[in-house]
Amino acid sequence: INYYTSGGNRTTSDAAIPVKPNSSIRFTGRTNVLAKLREHFMAESNDKLHRRKFFLLYGMGGIGKTQICLRFIEEMSDCH
């Protein structure tokens, strides 16, 4: 694993890089937002081209946007 610091390059083999971060164990609710995300990304497209889908999740800082995304990734990891 290579990483850069202000002191230059370093190489180490004992660093652990998580494959994907987990949502907080205290995360609850937001089922309606998660359902909308699933519906949006799992819907079949009538378009002949398989275009990339986007979803904008916005709001004030600290309201759980990152946790919603992490939970969605956890739930969808078996599908993709």
HELIX and SHEET records of a PDB file:
HELIX    1   1 THR A   31  MET A   42  1                                  12    
HELIX    2   2 LYS A   65  MET A   76  1                                  12    
SHEET    1   A 2 ASN A   2  THR A   5  0                                        
SHEET    2   A 2 GLY A   8  THR A  11 -1                                        
END                                                                             
